[in-house]
Amino acid sequence: MVKANPVTKEDVLQAIAENDVKFIRTQFTDTLGMIKSWAIPAEDLEGAFEDGVMFDGSSIEGFTRIEESDMFLMPDPTTFRLLPWRPKEGAVARIIGDVAKPDGTPFDGDPRYVLKRAVAEAEKMGFTMNIGPELEFFLFELDDKGHPTTNLTDKGGYFDFAPLDKAQDVRRAIDFALEDMGFKIEASHHEVAPSQHEINFRFGDVLTTCDNIVTFKYVVKSIAYHMGYYATFMPKPLFGVNGSGMHSNQSLMSDGKNAFYDAETPDGLSSTAKHYIAGLLKHVRDFAAITNPTVNSYKRLVPGYEAPIYCTWSASNRSSLIRIPASRGLGTRVELRCPDPSCNPYLAFAAQLRAGLDGIKNELEAPASTDVNIFKLTEEDRIERGIDSLPGNLKEAIDCMTDSVFVKEVLGNHAFENYLEAKNSEWNNYKAQVHQWELDTYLSIL
């Protein structure tokens, strides 16, 4: 096994030789966050580090037109990881890359490049971003043909253990595989809904952690399937129970210190943290179509299931969109609770980071902390307090994003236009369908 995560090209080539690696799965994501992957012989990787691996960009969602289709994937050696569930002899590894144009310049529609631009903006201001995402997912049974169902694997609840958490062996196998790949796991447990699970990442730099999120989904689905289950990151696969979120813990570091912490303030939060919160609140409706990108995302964002829908912040109140966990010092962080795991993490965290930086640059003032249960407020109370809400469906989120100069600047023209085109197509397809609810409600009475 690889004893430490490789950093250089030479480290990777040594790891390939020591671990009998035969194939490399090169990976990146399309605009919507879907993994794109193909295998190359391990002996070809050295050349790929120099020249890249050519592929047809016109076949990738949101990339290029047919007449300008040649693209190159430039492998990033720091992302090399063995796939521990594959055989040890003739091992297989994955490596993530950056997409480049034929002239060698970065492709501005590559989601990883969009995040890199946001990271560079933070560095110019003297900050680095650390994140600790909490990803939830469901494990369902497969049918006798190997197709996914929504049949429950257990009836467990929050933190339950065997016999209620019957899929704990699957989760344990996932945990072991991730640790073998060098992931740092903060926590792993059964979530509140039946068949629902959560695995939390330890804080790390935003780019590496987003790479890990992409691989995490791949690992979870692969191991679950090998063990006879189906894992889904669909935000709301079941009616009447909680959906799956991706609570996004984040902090900024400056000169080795947490820029969000100030021991001299009553709540331990710095003015930088307050400005960052204000930036998130200012732009969250505009980037909701990125953090909550599907029709199904908005079935999760409804009252009654712990999902935040009102644009407030609080030091403790879990009904707020932004929560400040109790830890202080290096652990001081902002938790944005609306994102879900169907998002493209590169775009989602680029939007969050740039929103927070906008708040810092312009010294935006955060509203007062909301310390009441917002779900129990009347509409009149919320209006009086000036509490806005997230978009109620994907169409409203698309409209907010379409009008946002901020999001266009974050994504760049190419990714912005292609993302909106894909989301509008998704909405139009959805609204043209006749759904079971309509048949159940109207067919027998109209």
Phi, psi and chi 1 to 4 in degrees:
 res  aa     phi    psi   chi1   chi2   chi3   chi4
   1 MET       -  157.5  -64.5  -62.2  -67.0      -
   2 VAL   -73.1  121.1  180.0      -      -      -
   3 LYS   -74.4  -31.3  -65.0 -179.2  179.9  179.7
   4 ALA  -142.5  153.5      -      -      -      -
   5 ASN   -65.6  125.5  -66.0  -23.2      -      -
   6 PRO   -61.7  151.2  -23.0   34.2      -      -
   7 VAL  -119.6  -40.6  174.6      -      -      -
   8 THR  -109.2  168.0   66.3      -      -      -
   9 LYS   -58.4  -40.7  175.7 -179.3   72.0  173.4
  10 GLU   -64.0  -38.9  -70.5   71.6   24.6      -
  11 ASP   -59.1  -43.3  -67.4  -23.6      -      -
  12 VAL   -65.1  -46.9  171.3      -      -      -
  13 LEU   -62.8  -36.7  -62.6  177.6      -      -
  14 GLN   -66.0  -42.4 -179.5  179.0   -8.5      -
  15 ALA   -63.7  -37.2      -      -      -      -
  16 ILE   -62.1  -44.4  -73.0  173.3      -      -
  17 ALA   -67.7  -42.3      -      -      -      -
  18 GLU   -72.0  -24.5  -68.8  177.0   -8.9      -
  19 ASN  -112.0   13.8  -68.4  -84.4      -      -
  20 ASP    53.2   45.4 -170.5   32.2      -      -
  21 VAL   -78.1  128.6  176.5      -      -      -
  22 LYS  -105.4  -31.9  -63.2  -58.7 -177.5 -174.6
  23 PHE  -134.6  147.1  -71.6   97.0      -      -
  24 ILE  -117.3  123.6  -51.3  -66.3      -      -
  25 ARG   -88.7  103.9  -68.5 -165.9  176.4  -84.1
  26 THR   -78.4  137.7   54.8      -      -      -
  27 GLN  -138.7  149.9  -64.3 -178.7  -14.7      -
  28 PHE  -158.4  178.0   63.4  100.3      -      -
  29 THR  -117.8  151.4   74.0      -      -      -
  30 ASP   -79.1 -175.5   65.7   13.2      -      -
  31 THR   -59.1  -34.6  -54.5      -      -      -
  32 LEU   -86.6   -3.8  -58.6 -177.3      -      -
  33 GLY    98.5    4.9      -      -      -      -
  34 MET   -75.2  133.7  -61.7  -63.6  105.5      -
  35 ILE   -69.0  132.6  -65.8  179.3      -      -
  36 LYS  -114.8  131.9  -58.2  -60.6  174.5 -177.9
  37 SER  -150.3  144.7  177.4      -      -      -
  38 TRP  -149.4  156.1   64.0   92.6      -      -
  39 ALA   -97.6  141.2      -      -      -      -
  40 ILE  -125.7  150.6   62.9  172.5      -      -
  41 PRO   -59.8  142.8  -21.6   32.8      -      -
  42 ALA   -57.8  -33.3      -      -      -      -
  43 GLU   -68.9  -14.6   59.3  -94.7   25.2      -
  44 ASP   -87.6   -7.4  -69.0   -9.1      -      -
  45 LEU   -68.5  -36.0 -174.7   58.9      -      -
  46 GLU   -58.3  -44.2 -176.0  171.1    9.2      -
  47 GLY   -67.0  -33.8      -      -      -      -
  48 ALA   -65.7  -32.6      -      -      -      -
  49 PHE   -61.6  -32.3  -80.4  129.4      -      -
  50 GLU   -87.0  -46.2  -59.1  -61.1  -36.0      -
  51 ASP  -110.4  -10.6  -56.7  -40.1      -      -
  52 GLY    82.0  175.0      -      -      -      -
  53 VAL  -118.5  119.6 -177.9      -      -      -
  54 MET   -77.2  142.5 -169.0  171.0   72.3      -
  55 PHE  -148.3  169.0   66.8   96.0      -      -
  56 ASP   -88.3  101.4  178.8    6.4      -      -
  57 GLY   -67.7  -21.3      -      -      -      -
  58 SER   -72.3  -13.7   66.9      -      -      -
  59 SER   -89.6   -1.3  -60.1      -      -      -
  60 ILE  -105.7  132.8  -53.0  -59.3      -      -
  61 GLU   -55.3  119.1  179.7   76.7   54.7      -
  62 GLY    81.1   12.9      -      -      -      -
  63 PHE   -95.9  -96.2  -90.4   34.0      -      -
  64 THR  -127.0  169.2   61.9      -      -      -
  65 ARG   -83.9  163.6  -62.6  172.4  -62.4 -176.5
  66 ILE   -60.0  -31.4 -168.0   69.9      -      -
  67 GLU   -82.5   -2.0   63.5  -91.4   22.5      -
  68 GLU  -138.3   48.5   50.3 -173.5   28.1      -
  69 SER   -85.9  -20.7   59.0      -      -      -
  70 ASP   -68.6  123.2  -73.6  -12.5      -      -
  71 MET  -132.5  163.5  -51.6  -69.8  -73.2      -
  72 PHE  -129.9  135.7  -70.5   83.2      -      -
  73 LEU   -99.8  122.5 -171.7   68.9      -      -
  74 MET  -102.8  105.6  -51.6  -58.4  -63.4      -
  75 PRO   -61.7  139.6  -21.1   33.7      -      -
  76 ASP   -99.9  112.5  179.9  -15.7      -      -
  77 PRO   -60.9  -25.2   19.0  -30.9      -      -
  78 THR   -70.2  -11.6   66.1      -      -      -
  79 THR   -99.3    4.5   67.8      -      -      -
  80 PHE   -66.2  127.6  176.9   87.6      -      -
  81 ARG  -145.7  137.8  -60.0  -71.1 -174.1  -85.9
  82 LEU   -71.9  147.5  -66.3  179.0      -      -
  83 LEU   -92.8  103.5  -58.1 -176.2      -      -
  84 PRO   -71.4  -15.2   23.3  -32.5      -      -
  85 TRP   -86.5   -4.2   64.0   89.2      -      -
  86 ARG   -87.5  161.2  -60.0  -58.4  -61.3 -100.9
  87 PRO   -57.3  147.0  -24.3   33.7      -      -
  88 LYS   -70.2  -34.5  -63.0  -69.2 -170.9  -63.5
  89 GLU   -85.0  127.6  -64.4 -178.6    6.8      -
  90 GLY    68.1   49.1      -      -      -      -
  91 ALA   -65.2  161.4      -      -      -      -
  92 VAL  -122.9  141.2  177.7      -      -      -
  93 ALA  -129.4  163.9      -      -      -      -
  94 ARG  -119.1  151.5   78.2   90.9  157.2  106.2
  95 ILE  -145.3  135.9 -163.7  164.4      -      -
  96 ILE   -97.8  146.8  -65.6  172.6      -      -
  97 GLY  -132.6  170.9      -      -      -      -
  98 ASP  -101.8  141.1  -64.9  -58.9      -      -
  99 VAL   -88.5  130.5 -179.3      -      -      -
 100 ALA  -125.1  155.3      -      -      -      -
 101 LYS   -83.0  167.0  -65.7 -177.2  -74.1 -170.6
 102 PRO   -56.4  -26.0  -29.0   37.0      -      -
 103 ASP   -83.9    3.1   63.4    2.8      -      -
 104 GLY    92.3   -8.6      -      -      -      -
 105 THR   -79.3  152.4   59.0      -      -      -
 106 PRO   -61.5  143.1  -22.0   33.1      -      -
 107 PHE   -81.8  119.5  170.6   52.3      -      -
 108 ASP   -72.0   -8.5   57.2    1.5      -      -
 109 GLY   -92.3    0.1      -      -      -      -
 110 ASP   -74.9  120.4  176.3   14.3      -      -
 111 PRO   -57.1  -35.2  -27.2   36.9      -      -
 112 ARG   -64.6  -35.8 -160.0  168.1 -172.1 -101.9
 113 TYR   -68.9  -36.7  179.1   65.2      -      -
 114 VAL   -58.4  -43.8  170.7      -      -      -
 115 LEU   -67.1  -39.9  177.8   57.4      -      -
 116 LYS   -60.8  -36.1  -78.2 -172.7  168.3 -175.5
 117 ARG   -65.6  -38.9  -71.9 -163.6  -66.2  110.7
 118 ALA   -65.7  -40.6      -      -      -      -
 119 VAL   -62.1  -41.4  168.7      -      -      -
 120 ALA   -63.8  -37.8      -      -      -      -
 121 GLU   -62.7  -42.2  177.6   72.4   13.8      -
 122 ALA   -63.6  -42.6      -      -      -      -
 123 GLU   -63.2  -35.4  -70.2  173.8  -13.8      -
 124 LYS   -62.5  -28.6  -75.7 -165.2  -60.8 -175.9
 125 MET   -92.0    2.4  -62.9  173.7   61.2      -
 126 GLY    89.1   19.3      -      -      -      -
 127 PHE  -122.8  150.3  -61.4  116.1      -      -
 128 THR  -122.4  146.5   57.5      -      -      -
 129 MET  -103.1  130.0 -174.9 -169.3 -156.6      -
 130 ASN  -111.5  143.1  -75.0  -20.2      -      -
 131 ILE  -134.3  155.2   62.8  171.6      -      -
 132 GLY  -139.9   84.8      -      -      -      -
 133 PRO   -74.9  151.5   27.9  -33.7      -      -
 134 GLU  -118.8  104.1  -55.9  170.0    7.3      -
 135 LEU   -99.2  128.3  -78.8   89.2      -      -
 136 GLU  -107.5  150.4  -63.7  169.7  -21.6      -
 137 PHE  -156.6  163.2   58.0   94.8      -      -
 138 PHE  -108.9  144.7  -78.7   83.2      -      -
 139 LEU  -111.2  118.0  -76.2  175.7      -      -
 140 PHE  -115.8  166.5  -67.8  130.2      -      -
 141 GLU   -79.2  154.3  -66.4  179.7   -9.8      -
 142 LEU   -95.7  151.6  -64.1  169.0      -      -
 143 ASP   -82.4 -177.7   65.7   17.3      -      -
 144 ASP   -69.9   -8.2   55.3    5.3      -      -
 145 LYS  -103.4    4.8  -65.3 -177.5  178.9  179.1
 146 GLY    83.6   13.8      -      -      -      -
 147 HIS   -92.0  147.7  -61.2  147.7      -      -
 148 PRO   -69.6  146.1   22.9  -32.3      -      -
 149 THR  -125.6 -178.5   72.1      -      -      -
 150 THR  -110.7   24.8   54.3      -      -      -
 151 ASN   -71.7  129.6  -63.7  -25.8      -      -
 152 LEU   -68.2  147.3  -60.6  177.9      -      -
 153 THR   -97.0  -14.1   56.7      -      -      -
 154 ASP  -163.1  172.8   63.7   64.1      -      -
 155 LYS  -119.9   27.6  -63.9 -177.2  179.1  179.6
 156 GLY   -71.8  169.2      -      -      -      -
 157 GLY  -131.5 -163.1      -      -      -      -
 158 TYR   -57.5  123.8 -160.4   59.2      -      -
 159 PHE    64.9   12.8  -73.0  156.1      -      -
 160 ASP   -66.1  154.7  -86.4  -18.5      -      -
 161 PHE  -126.0  177.7 -166.1   61.8      -      -
 162 ALA   -55.4  144.7      -      -      -      -
 163 PRO   -86.8   -5.0   33.0  -36.2      -      -
 164 LEU   -69.3  -37.2  -68.7  176.4      -      -
 165 ASP   -93.0   82.0 -179.9    4.1      -      -
 166 LYS   -73.8  -17.8  -66.5 -177.6  179.4  178.3
 167 ALA   -96.7   16.4      -      -      -      -
 168 GLN   -61.7  -29.5   61.5  174.7  -49.0      -
 169 ASP   -65.9  -35.0  -70.8  -17.2      -      -
 170 VAL   -65.8  -46.6 -178.2      -      -      -
 171 ARG   -63.4  -37.6 -163.5  172.2   64.2 -117.6
 172 ARG   -64.3  -41.7 -175.9 -174.2  -61.9  115.0
 173 ALA   -63.5  -38.4      -      -      -      -
 174 ILE   -63.8  -46.0  -68.2  168.1      -      -
 175 ASP   -57.9  -46.0  -67.2  -18.9      -      -
 176 PHE   -63.4  -42.0  -73.4  157.2      -      -
 177 ALA   -63.2  -43.2      -      -      -      -
 178 LEU   -64.0  -41.5  -67.7  170.6      -      -
 179 GLU   -64.7  -38.7  -71.4 -178.3   -7.9      -
 180 ASP   -61.7  -28.3  -75.9  -14.5      -      -
 181 MET   -87.4    3.4  -64.2  177.2   74.3      -
 182 GLY    91.6    6.8      -      -      -      -
 183 PHE   -71.8  146.9  -76.1   46.5      -      -
 184 LYS  -105.0  110.9  -58.2  -61.7 -178.0 -177.5
 185 ILE   -95.8  126.9  -57.7  -59.7      -      -
 186 GLU   -83.6  -43.1 -172.5   71.1   25.5      -
 187 ALA  -160.0  155.3      -      -      -      -
 188 SER  -148.1  125.4  173.7      -      -      -
 189 HIS  -162.3  167.6   60.0   85.5      -      -
 190 HIS   -73.9  139.5 -163.7  -73.9      -      -
 191 GLU   -93.5 -173.4 -108.9  -61.2  -29.4      -
 192 VAL   -70.7  -31.9   65.4      -      -      -
 193 ALA   -87.4  153.6      -      -      -      -
 194 PRO   -57.7  138.1  -21.2   31.9      -      -
 195 SER    66.7   13.6  -63.4      -      -      -
 196 GLN  -105.6  140.8 -171.4 -176.3   34.8      -
 197 HIS  -135.3  160.1  -56.0  -94.0      -      -
 198 GLU  -140.5  136.3  178.8  179.4  -50.3      -
 199 ILE  -129.6  125.3  -63.2  178.2      -      -
 200 ASN  -104.8  139.1  -58.1  -19.8      -      -
 201 PHE   -89.2  144.0  -69.0   21.2      -      -
 202 ARG   -70.7  150.1 -172.3  171.6  -60.9  175.0
 203 PHE   -54.3  138.1 -103.1   58.9      -      -
 204 GLY  -156.6  173.4      -      -      -      -
 205 ASP   -63.8  150.6   75.6  -86.5      -      -
 206 VAL   -64.9  -38.0   62.9      -      -      -
 207 LEU   -69.4  -48.7 -178.5   61.3      -      -
 208 THR   -60.3  -40.8  -60.2      -      -      -
 209 THR   -69.2  -36.7  -53.5      -      -      -
 210 CYS   -65.7  -39.1  -75.8      -      -      -
 211 ASP   -57.0  -42.3  -71.6  -22.0      -      -
 212 ASN   -68.1  -33.6  -73.0  -16.3      -      -
 213 ILE   -62.7  -44.3  -68.4  171.5      -      -
 214 VAL   -59.3  -46.7  170.7      -      -      -
 215 THR   -70.2  -36.1  -62.0      -      -      -
 216 PHE   -54.5  -47.7  171.8   82.0      -      -
 217 LYS   -61.2  -40.7  -65.4 -179.8 -177.5  179.6
 218 TYR   -63.8  -44.3  172.9   60.0      -      -
 219 VAL   -65.1  -48.0  170.3      -      -      -
 220 VAL   -58.6  -48.2  169.3      -      -      -
 221 LYS   -65.1  -40.8  -76.3 -178.6  170.0  -69.3
 222 SER   -66.3  -49.0  -63.7      -      -      -
 223 ILE   -68.0  -41.7  -69.5 -179.7      -      -
 224 ALA   -58.3  -44.2      -      -      -      -
 225 TYR   -65.7  -41.5 -166.3   80.7      -      -
 226 HIS   -62.1  -26.9  -77.0  -53.8      -      -
 227 MET   -98.9   10.6  -63.5 -178.1   71.1      -
 228 GLY    88.3   20.7      -      -      -      -
 229 TYR  -125.2  167.7  -66.6   88.2      -      -
 230 TYR  -120.3  124.8 -175.9   76.8      -      -
 231 ALA  -100.2  133.1      -      -      -      -
 232 THR  -131.0  139.6  179.9      -      -      -
 233 PHE  -101.9   16.7  -66.9   93.8      -      -
 234 MET   -58.1  130.4 -176.2  178.0  177.3      -
 235 PRO   -61.9  -35.9  -23.1   32.8      -      -
 236 LYS  -143.1   76.0 -173.4   79.4  168.2 -175.2
 237 PRO   -78.1  -18.8   27.3  -33.9      -      -
 238 LEU  -126.1  135.7  -61.1  174.3      -      -
 239 PHE   -76.4  142.2  171.4   73.6      -      -
 240 GLY    88.8   -0.9      -      -      -      -
 241 VAL  -131.6  170.0  -60.3      -      -      -
 242 ASN   -62.6  148.7  -73.1   27.0      -      -
 243 GLY   -91.1 -177.1      -      -      -      -
 244 SER  -101.6  127.5  -68.6      -      -      -
 245 GLY  -113.2  178.2      -      -      -      -
 246 MET  -135.7   73.2 -172.4 -175.3   75.9      -
 247 HIS   -54.4  132.0  -65.1  172.2      -      -
 248 SER  -114.8   93.8  -61.1      -      -      -
 249 ASN   -78.1  136.0  -63.6  -81.7      -      -
 250 GLN  -151.1  148.0   51.5 -155.3  -79.3      -
 251 SER  -149.5  161.0   61.8      -      -      -
 252 LEU  -112.8  135.3  -63.9 -178.6      -      -
 253 MET  -106.8  144.4  -58.6  -64.1  -68.8      -
 254 SER  -144.9  120.9 -179.9      -      -      -
 255 ASP    53.8   39.5  -63.3  -35.2      -      -
 256 GLY    78.8    3.8      -      -      -      -
 257 LYS  -118.4  153.9  -62.0  179.1  179.8  179.6
 258 ASN   -76.5  114.3 -170.1  -32.6      -      -
 259 ALA   -71.4  -10.3      -      -      -      -
 260 PHE   -89.2   -7.6  -74.1  174.1      -      -
 261 TYR  -103.4  135.0  176.5   59.5      -      -
 262 ASP  -142.4  108.8 -174.5  -14.9      -      -
 263 ALA   -66.5  -15.1      -      -      -      -
 264 GLU   -88.5  -10.4  -57.2  -59.5  -42.0      -
 265 THR   -94.6  153.0   62.4      -      -      -
 266 PRO   -58.0  -36.6  -25.0   34.0      -      -
 267 ASP   -98.6    2.4   57.8   10.1      -      -
 268 GLY    76.0    7.6      -      -      -      -
 269 LEU  -101.3  136.4  -62.5  177.8      -      -
 270 SER   -79.9  166.8   66.3      -      -      -
 271 SER   -63.8  -31.7   57.5      -      -      -
 272 THR   -60.9  -43.0  -62.7      -      -      -
 273 ALA   -62.9  -42.8      -      -      -      -
 274 LYS   -65.2  -41.2  -63.0  -71.7 -177.0   64.2
 275 HIS   -64.2  -39.8  -64.3  -36.1      -      -
 276 TYR   -61.8  -45.4 -169.2   96.8      -      -
 277 ILE   -59.2  -43.6  -69.1  167.5      -      -
 278 ALA   -61.3  -38.6      -      -      -      -
 279 GLY   -65.2  -41.6      -      -      -      -
 280 LEU   -61.4  -46.2  -73.5  175.2      -      -
 281 LEU   -65.1  -34.4  -69.2  174.6      -      -
 282 LYS   -65.6  -37.5  175.3 -176.8  176.9 -177.8
 283 HIS  -109.7   -3.2  -64.4  -64.3      -      -
 284 VAL   -62.6  -36.6   66.7      -      -      -
 285 ARG   -65.2  -35.0  -77.6  177.2   51.1   83.8
 286 ASP   -69.3  -34.3  -70.3   -9.9      -      -
 287 PHE  -102.4   11.9   63.5   66.4      -      -
 288 ALA   -60.4  -33.4      -      -      -      -
 289 ALA   -66.9  -12.7      -      -      -      -
 290 ILE   -95.7  -47.0  -62.7  172.9      -      -
 291 THR   -75.9  -23.3   54.1      -      -      -
 292 ASN  -134.8   78.6  -55.6   88.7      -      -
 293 PRO   -92.8   -1.0   33.4  -34.7      -      -
 294 THR  -117.7  162.7   69.4      -      -      -
 295 VAL   -53.9  -43.1  167.9      -      -      -
 296 ASN   -68.1  -24.0 -174.8 -106.2      -      -
 297 SER   -54.9  -35.4  -64.2      -      -      -
 298 TYR   -86.5   -4.2  -63.0   86.8      -      -
 299 LYS   -78.2  -23.3  -53.0  -62.6  175.5   71.5
 300 ARG   -79.3  -37.2  166.5 -179.1  168.9 -104.0
 301 LEU   -85.7   67.1  -63.0  175.4      -      -
 302 VAL  -133.3  154.1  -65.1      -      -      -
 303 PRO   -62.2  147.0  -22.1   33.3      -      -
 304 GLY   104.1   -5.6      -      -      -      -
 305 TYR  -129.2   29.4  -63.3   99.2      -      -
 306 GLU    68.7    1.0  -61.0 -176.2   11.5      -
 307 ALA   -85.6  130.3      -      -      -      -
 308 PRO   -76.6  136.4   30.1  -34.4      -      -
 309 ILE  -129.2   -7.1   57.7  176.1      -      -
 310 TYR  -107.9  137.2  -61.0  112.7      -      -
 311 CYS   -83.9   78.6  -58.5      -      -      -
 312 THR  -135.9  171.0   61.2      -      -      -
 313 TRP  -134.4  157.3   76.2  -82.1      -      -
 314 SER  -158.3  152.6  172.6      -      -      -
 315 ALA   -77.5  -12.3      -      -      -      -
 316 SER  -148.9  -22.2   59.0      -      -      -
 317 ASN   -74.4  113.2 -175.0   -2.2      -      -
 318 ARG   -77.6   -3.8  -70.3  178.3 -176.8  -92.0
 319 SER   -85.7   -6.7   68.2      -      -      -
 320 SER   -83.4  151.8  -76.7      -      -      -
 321 LEU   -63.6  -38.8  178.7   67.6      -      -
 322 ILE  -116.7  125.8  -64.8  173.2      -      -
 323 ARG  -118.2  143.5 -173.8  175.9   77.9   92.3
 324 ILE  -108.1  102.6  -49.0  -59.6      -      -
 325 PRO   -58.1  160.3  -25.8   36.0      -      -
 326 ALA   -68.7  -25.3      -      -      -      -
 327 SER   -59.5  139.4  179.4      -      -      -
 328 ARG  -126.4  172.1  -69.3  -65.1  179.0  -93.2
 329 GLY    83.4 -134.6      -      -      -      -
 330 LEU   -63.1  -24.8  -79.5  175.9      -      -
 331 GLY   -84.9    0.6      -      -      -      -
 332 THR   -64.2  128.6  -54.7      -      -      -
 333 ARG  -155.0  163.0   59.7 -165.8 -174.4  -87.2
 334 VAL  -108.2  131.4  168.8      -      -      -
 335 GLU  -114.4  108.9  178.2 -169.8   33.1      -
 336 LEU   -88.2  122.9 -175.2   66.5      -      -
 337 ARG  -101.2   -4.1  -65.3  168.2   60.6   79.8
 338 CYS   -83.6  -29.9   63.2      -      -      -
 339 PRO   -57.7  151.1  -26.0   35.7      -      -
 340 ASP  -125.3  163.7   69.3   54.4      -      -
 341 PRO   -75.0    1.8   25.7  -33.4      -      -
 342 SER   -82.2   -5.8   66.8      -      -      -
 343 CYS   -76.6  161.6   70.8      -      -      -
 344 ASN   -80.4  111.7 -175.5  -35.2      -      -
 345 PRO   -62.4  -33.4   21.8  -33.1      -      -
 346 TYR   -61.7  -46.3  -60.4  115.1      -      -
 347 LEU   -71.5  -40.0  -59.6 -175.2      -      -
 348 ALA   -62.9  -45.2      -      -      -      -
 349 PHE   -79.1  -26.4  -80.4  103.5      -      -
 350 ALA   -61.6  -43.2      -      -      -      -
 351 ALA   -65.8  -42.8      -      -      -      -
 352 GLN   -65.2  -45.4  -68.4  170.9   69.0      -
 353 LEU   -61.9  -48.3  174.8   55.9      -      -
 354 ARG   -65.9  -32.6  -68.7  -72.8  -67.2  -89.0
 355 ALA   -64.8  -45.7      -      -      -      -
 356 GLY   -63.3  -41.0      -      -      -      -
 357 LEU   -64.3  -35.9  -65.3  177.5      -      -
 358 ASP   -62.1  -41.1 -179.3   58.5      -      -
 359 GLY   -62.4  -39.2      -      -      -      -
 360 ILE   -69.8  -47.2  -64.8  169.6      -      -
 361 LYS   -59.4  -40.2  -78.1 -171.9  -69.7 -172.8
 362 ASN   -98.6    8.6  -67.2  -69.4      -      -
 363 GLU    47.0   48.7  -62.5 -175.3  -12.3      -
 364 LEU   -66.7  143.3  -59.3  179.7      -      -
 365 GLU   -94.3  125.1  -67.7  -62.2  -35.9      -
 366 ALA   -74.2  144.0      -      -      -      -
 367 PRO   -66.7  171.3   25.4  -33.6      -      -
 368 ALA   -63.0  147.2      -      -      -      -
 369 SER   -60.2  137.7  172.9      -      -      -
 370 THR   -99.2  111.9  -58.3      -      -      -
 371 ASP  -112.5   19.8  -60.9  -40.9      -      -
 372 VAL  -113.2  162.1  -60.9      -      -      -
 373 ASN   -72.3  106.2 -172.7  -22.1      -      -
 374 ILE   -65.3  -29.4  -52.3  166.5      -      -
 375 PHE   -65.0  -20.1  -64.6  130.4      -      -
 376 LYS   -94.3   -3.4  -66.8 -174.0  176.8 -179.8
 377 LEU   -78.3  146.5  -64.5  178.3      -      -
 378 THR   -77.7  166.2   65.3      -      -      -
 379 GLU   -59.8  -39.1 -176.0  176.1   -3.2      -
 380 GLU   -62.7  -40.7  -68.8   75.4   15.5      -
 381 ASP   -61.3  -43.4  -70.2  -25.4      -      -
 382 ARG   -66.3  -39.5  -68.7 -165.9  -64.6  -89.1
 383 ILE   -63.6  -42.8  -68.3  173.1      -      -
 384 GLU   -63.3  -36.4 -176.6  177.5  -21.0      -
 385 ARG   -83.4   -4.7  -68.3  169.2  178.0 -103.3
 386 GLY    71.4   31.2      -      -      -      -
 387 ILE   -88.9  116.0  -63.9  176.0      -      -
 388 ASP   -89.5  169.6 -154.2  -11.8      -      -
 389 SER  -126.5  161.0   62.4      -      -      -
 390 LEU   -66.7  161.0  -68.5  173.9      -      -
 391 PRO   -53.6  145.6  -26.1   35.1      -      -
 392 GLY   -86.3  -14.1      -      -      -      -
 393 ASN  -158.4  173.9   54.9   51.8      -      -
 394 LEU   -63.2  -37.0 -178.9   59.3      -      -
 395 LYS   -61.0  -45.3  172.7   58.6  176.3  170.8
 396 GLU   -63.5  -39.0 -173.8 -179.8  -12.1      -
 397 ALA   -65.1  -41.0      -      -      -      -
 398 ILE   -60.4  -44.1  -68.9  169.5      -      -
 399 ASP   -63.0  -40.2  -69.7  -16.9      -      -
 400 CYS   -62.0  -44.2  -70.8      -      -      -
 401 MET   -67.3  -39.8  179.3  172.9  163.3      -
 402 THR   -58.0  -37.6  -60.2      -      -      -
 403 ASP   -88.5    3.2  -64.9  -26.3      -      -
 404 SER   -95.2  111.2  174.5      -      -      -
 405 VAL   -64.3  -36.3  174.4      -      -      -
 406 PHE   -60.3  -52.1  165.1   77.2      -      -
 407 VAL   -64.6  -36.4  176.1      -      -      -
 408 LYS   -62.3  -38.2 -171.9  171.6 -174.0  177.3
 409 GLU   -68.7  -39.7 -179.3 -179.2  -20.6      -
 410 VAL   -63.4  -48.3  171.2      -      -      -
 411 LEU   -81.9  -28.2  -61.1 -170.2      -      -
 412 GLY    85.2  155.8      -      -      -      -
 413 ASN   -57.1  -43.8  -70.9  -18.4      -      -
 414 HIS   -63.5  -55.1 -172.6  102.2      -      -
 415 ALA   -65.0  -37.9      -      -      -      -
 416 PHE   -60.4  -51.5 -178.5   79.9      -      -
 417 GLU   -67.4  -41.4  -67.5  170.8    1.1      -
 418 ASN   -72.1  -34.4  -78.0  -82.6      -      -
 419 TYR   -64.5  -47.5 -169.4   91.9      -      -
 420 LEU   -63.8  -38.0  -76.6  175.2      -      -
 421 GLU   -60.5  -44.2 -178.9 -179.0   -3.9      -
 422 ALA   -65.7  -41.0      -      -      -      -
 423 LYS   -72.0  -37.7  -70.1  -67.1  118.7 -178.9
 424 ASN   -63.3  -39.5  -85.1  -55.6      -      -
 425 SER   -63.3  -41.7  176.5      -      -      -
 426 GLU   -61.6  -44.9 -178.8  178.7  -20.1      -
 427 TRP   -65.1  -44.5  176.9 -102.7      -      -
 428 ASN   -63.1  -37.2  -70.2  -26.3      -      -
 429 ASN   -67.0  -40.7 -174.8   41.6      -      -
 430 TYR   -64.5  -47.0  167.0   74.0      -      -
 431 LYS   -71.4  -16.9   72.7  178.7 -176.9  180.0
 432 ALA   -84.1  -11.8      -      -      -      -
 433 GLN   -81.7  152.6  -58.8  -66.4  -40.7      -
 434 VAL   -99.3  120.0  177.0      -      -      -
 435 HIS   -98.8  158.6  -57.7  -83.2      -      -
 436 GLN   -59.1  -35.6 -171.5   61.1   45.3      -
 437 TRP   -58.7  -41.1 -179.1   91.3      -      -
 438 GLU   -64.7  -41.5  -62.5  169.8   82.6      -
 439 LEU   -65.5  -43.7  -64.0  173.2      -      -
 440 ASP   -64.0  -34.3  -67.6  -18.1      -      -
 441 THR   -86.4  -38.0  -57.4      -      -      -
 442 TYR  -109.8  -28.8  -58.7  124.5      -      -
 443 LEU   -59.4  -40.4 -174.2   62.3      -      -
 444 SER   -86.2   -8.9   63.3      -      -      -
 445 ILE  -116.6  -12.5   64.6  172.0      -      -
 446 LEU  -112.1      -  -63.2  178.6      -      -
